Amino acid sequence: MKKYLSILFLVFYLFSMTEVHQLLKTPLLVDHYLEHKNENKELSLLSFLEMHYLNGNHIDADHDKDIQLPFKNFQDNHPNVVLALPEQIVFFQPQITLDDELVPNFNKSQIFISSFLTNIWQPPKIA
């Protein structure tokens, strides 16, 4: 079941967000080629494709049929995704008390300056 569902989602994506749906117009391409082939027996498939796809937008008597061919007109297929995030849900309010006093973790007797540490910065002395 997962496989079929994933294939279904892939098909929906390809046909809605890409130009794969243009391949469904292939029968129109075949019919239009056969019409041109009836008018000109020497017309090959490559010359037909060159005439309709490589020569720019030529306007002729069957221009209405030409623009219905696959990949002749493109639709705007960019996804329009809007993401709305929910607001933050707070289930409880934290209790903040400002009555707590700061307790230092040392006292003045523990703070001292040792002359041993400052001797390293003295210039050398002549003995």
Backbone torsions as a table, in degrees:
resi	resn	phi	psi	omega
1	MET	NA	-39.2	178.8
2	LYS	-61.3	-38.6	-178.2
3	LYS	-63.3	-45.8	-179.2
4	TYR	-67.0	-38.1	179.1
5	LEU	-66.8	-40.7	178.4
6	SER	-67.4	-37.2	176.1
7	ILE	-64.6	-40.9	178.6
8	LEU	-62.1	-45.3	178.0
9	PHE	-64.5	-37.8	178.0
10	LEU	-64.2	-42.7	178.5
11	VAL	-64.1	-43.8	177.4
12	PHE	-59.4	-43.2	179.9
13	TYR	-64.6	-48.0	-176.3
14	LEU	-63.0	-38.7	-178.0
15	PHE	-80.4	-21.2	-178.2
16	SER	-98.9	-30.5	-174.2
17	MET	-108.9	-6.7	179.9
18	THR	-127.0	-176.9	-179.3
19	GLU	-96.1	20.7	-179.7
20	VAL	-65.6	-28.6	179.8
21	HIS	-62.3	-17.5	177.0
22	GLN	-65.5	-25.5	178.8
23	LEU	-65.7	-20.0	176.6
24	LEU	-69.3	-14.5	178.5
25	LYS	-89.2	8.8	-178.9
26	THR	-59.4	-39.2	175.8
27	PRO	-59.4	-32.5	175.7
28	LEU	-65.2	-36.9	177.4
29	LEU	-64.0	-43.1	179.9
30	VAL	-65.4	-45.6	179.2
31	ASP	-61.3	-42.7	-179.3
32	HIS	-67.2	-37.2	176.5
33	TYR	-64.3	-41.5	179.6
34	LEU	-65.9	-34.9	175.6
35	GLU	-63.0	-45.7	178.3
36	HIS	-66.6	-34.1	179.8
37	LYS	-67.6	-35.3	176.9
38	ASN	-67.5	-34.3	178.8
39	GLU	-75.3	-37.5	-177.1
40	ASN	-133.8	106.6	-175.7
41	LYS	-68.2	-22.5	-177.2
42	GLU	-88.1	1.8	-177.4
43	LEU	-74.8	125.1	176.9
44	SER	-96.1	167.9	-179.9
45	LEU	-64.9	-40.0	179.5
46	LEU	-65.8	-39.5	177.8
47	SER	-69.2	-33.1	175.4
48	PHE	-63.9	-46.6	179.5
49	LEU	-65.6	-37.3	177.4
50	GLU	-64.9	-41.2	-178.6
51	MET	-65.1	-37.0	-173.9
52	HIS	-95.7	-22.4	-175.3
53	TYR	-117.4	-26.7	-174.5
54	LEU	-103.4	-12.9	-176.7
55	ASN	-97.0	21.4	179.2
56	GLY	76.4	-161.6	-179.3
57	ASN	-94.4	89.3	176.6
58	HIS	-89.4	137.1	-178.9
59	ILE	-106.4	119.7	179.2
60	ASP	-134.1	-165.8	-175.1
61	ALA	-64.3	-32.7	-178.0
62	ASP	-105.5	38.6	-178.8
63	HIS	-62.9	-34.2	178.7
64	ASP	-62.5	-35.9	177.4
65	LYS	-77.6	-30.2	-179.3
66	ASP	-65.1	-39.4	-177.2
67	ILE	-76.8	-9.7	176.1
68	GLN	-87.8	-5.2	-179.8
69	LEU	-69.0	157.1	-179.8
70	PRO	-63.9	141.8	177.4
71	PHE	62.5	24.5	174.6
72	LYS	-93.8	-29.6	175.2
73	ASN	-131.4	142.2	-176.8
74	PHE	-115.4	143.1	177.5
75	GLN	-100.1	160.0	178.9
76	ASP	-81.5	105.2	-172.9
77	ASN	-111.8	28.2	177.9
78	HIS	-77.8	141.1	-177.7
79	PRO	-73.8	138.3	176.0
80	ASN	-105.7	94.6	-176.7
81	VAL	-111.3	125.9	176.3
82	VAL	-117.4	124.1	-178.3
83	LEU	-111.2	119.0	178.5
84	ALA	-113.0	113.0	179.7
85	LEU	-87.2	139.7	179.2
86	PRO	-71.5	156.5	176.8
87	GLU	-68.9	160.1	-179.7
88	GLN	-68.5	129.9	179.5
89	ILE	-99.5	123.9	179.0
90	VAL	-109.9	119.5	-178.3
91	PHE	-85.7	-26.0	177.6
92	PHE	-144.3	151.0	178.0
93	GLN	-95.5	126.1	177.9
94	PRO	-70.0	141.3	179.8
95	GLN	-86.6	115.5	-180.0
96	ILE	-108.3	120.3	177.8
97	THR	-113.3	135.8	-179.5
98	LEU	-101.8	7.6	-177.7
99	ASP	-80.7	-12.0	-178.2
100	ASP	-68.5	136.4	178.1
101	GLU	-98.7	148.2	176.4
102	LEU	-76.7	127.4	179.3
103	VAL	-109.1	117.2	179.7
104	PRO	-69.5	151.4	-178.1
105	ASN	-99.1	12.6	175.7
106	PHE	-149.0	163.9	176.4
107	ASN	-122.4	177.1	-174.0
108	LYS	-68.0	-25.5	-179.3
109	SER	-72.4	-19.1	179.3
110	GLN	-85.2	-15.8	179.7
111	ILE	-92.9	116.4	178.4
112	PHE	-144.2	158.8	178.2
113	ILE	-111.3	121.2	-179.2
114	SER	-93.0	133.0	177.1
115	SER	-74.7	-17.6	178.7
116	PHE	-63.8	-38.5	-178.7
117	LEU	-73.8	-25.6	-179.8
118	THR	-87.5	-13.6	-179.6
119	ASN	-67.5	-23.2	-178.7
120	ILE	-66.4	-23.4	-177.4
121	TRP	-93.1	5.4	178.3
122	GLN	-81.2	146.4	177.4
123	PRO	-69.8	156.5	179.6
124	PRO	-65.1	149.3	-178.1
125	LYS	-112.1	149.5	178.8
126	ILE	-83.8	129.0	-177.7
127	ALA	-88.7	NA	NA
